[in-house]
Amino acid sequence: MQTQLPIISVNGILGKEVSPLDRGFTYGDGVFETCRLMSGRIPLWNRHSKRLLEGCKKLLIPVSGELVQNYLSQLVALLAPQDQADAVIKIIVTRGQGGRGYRLPDEVVPTICIGIFPSAQYPKSHSTYGVNLRVCDQRLGTNSHLAGIKHLNRLEYVLARAEWADLDIADGLLLDTNENLIEATSSNIFAVKDGSLFTPDLSGAGVAGVMRGFIMEVLSAELGLGVSVKKMSICDLYLADEVFLCNSILGIWPVVKVCGAPDHVFAVGPTTIALGKLLEAKLSAMIREPLLL
Amino acid sequence: MQTQLPIISVNGILGKEVSPLDRGFTYGDGVFETCRLMSGRIPLWNRHSKRLLEGCKKLLIPVSGELVQNYLSQLVALLAPQDQADAVIKIIVTRGQGGRGYRLPDEVVPTICIGIFPSAQYPKSHSTYGVNLRVCDQRLGTNSHLAGIKHLNRLEYVLARAEWADLDIADGLLLDTNENLIEATSSNIFAVKDGSLFTPDLSGAGVAGVMRGFIMEVLSAELGLGVSVKKMSICDLYLADEVFLCNSILGIWPVVKVCGAPDHVFAVGPTTIALGKLLEAKLSAMIREPLLL
């Protein structure tokens, strides 16, 4: 791929910047999506698009999914050759410009900002041999109106991610203010116990990841695995047979250690391996499909 | 004042926009201040500046207070004649540009965005005859790391403000997820009971307003009023003799009704009137001081 990344468009205009009156800037008043671009295709695009539009609906942002899709297609078409393009795509939709004050503007013209960034460079060993985590001190406040949405109010995550610099720690686990396990700073978490999957209830806090949904609704079903969403404590995680992380960019990573006093260690187990292989096969199949965008 | 408002500078450059990579835009990763400009002076500027810098410190944003002051002075100097300029000033400081992901950038160059907006046009009757409030359905999540800071993660406030359009409702009361009374969407709240002031504890949620601090530390002392910060329920408010709102722009507004089923009504009482008069005298005195900016 020859195109110099990142390339970013704002409402379809390459290189445009954002008004200081944009409510994304003034209040974090919007949502975002982070998607993987593989050989010019976006795996699970339907799920990303659905979540983006659902988030906007919950925040009362009247965005056109067709317009988002058009701007996205225009930008991806700039990558040459498109069918070999691997990258990360970030889409931000905000409530657009507004005046001073929280009141919704009378007329809303959403800002649709799309960026194409270089692929994430993760060590290959992460998906094979697993990663280490820590437990963050930062807690997530709970809010049932905002839970699950990938909105732009991310200060808790910024402060949590600022807690460690150790490159051997791949991510940090986040608990809510009631000490429920929720997720990691940039991924969702699953526990495997007696051959079934368990993942935290996100009705009070957290981001309902696209890969989490794909694992729960498609991959686990194809492997005949039970899946339970439930309130989980960090102890529930420590008692698991296997633990893994997931998101749209990294796929599935086994967790082999949660660092602490004491450390909690896990094996890279058969269920995680099977899910990872099935995901890889699905992604490979998607690459052979026609270019949709 | 002849200058057409708003005028906005970004890092000292008039009319500049914001990078779509700015972490204020991508994560709400920053803080803001809203100040009143009266005859070219900013009352309580020292308090605004202090809170801005304390917020940045808590968020690990290395901003120079001197630089903020310089950009502010440059912008205010554009108003002619400066010593008659009445307006509202909004200052936003973010962590500046960053890459994808929550990790703090290796080098941080904060974005300092300053806007001067037309004065707020509130009915004069609000400060004399009082205002009506409602209780919002939206709840504030609690987070002791973020509580008190005027940060840019304001979706809860946006959704709360979207709950009503009735022009007779001046503001909406916000409770946290534990049903503690915290504040209103754009102001702090005080109850007067037996001649003493009570205002909600903000250690878990809410914005510690500059006018709230001035009332607690200066105005109440001059009037010999006791002040208690405590966990308050909405019932504690209903049992008060007087209730008032405050912020840097509106000053002090008596609350005469919290609408609901049933409505709760309050008289415009002597303590609120005395505080309002003292504040007005203080502000008038500030206008006669030399131009500091």
Interface residues (C-beta under 8 A of the other chain):
Chain A: P6 I8 V10 E17 V18 S19 P20 L21 D22 R23 G24 F25 T26 Y27 G28 D29 F32 T34 L59 L60 V88 K90 I92 T94 R95 G99 R100 G101 Y102 R103 L104 C113 G115 F117 Q138 R139 L140 G141 T142 N143 S144 H145 L146 H151 L152 N153 R154 L155 E156 Y157 V158 L159 A160 R161 A162 T177 T185 S186 A205
Chain B: P6 I8 V10 E17 V18 S19 P20 L21 D22 R23 G24 F25 T26 Y27 G28 D29 F32 T34 L59 L60 V88 K90 I92 T94 R95 G99 R100 G101 Y102 R103 L104 C113 G115 F117 Q138 R139 L140 G141 T142 N143 H145 L146 H151 L152 N153 R154 L155 E156 Y157 V158 L159 A160 R161 A162 T177 T185 S186 A205
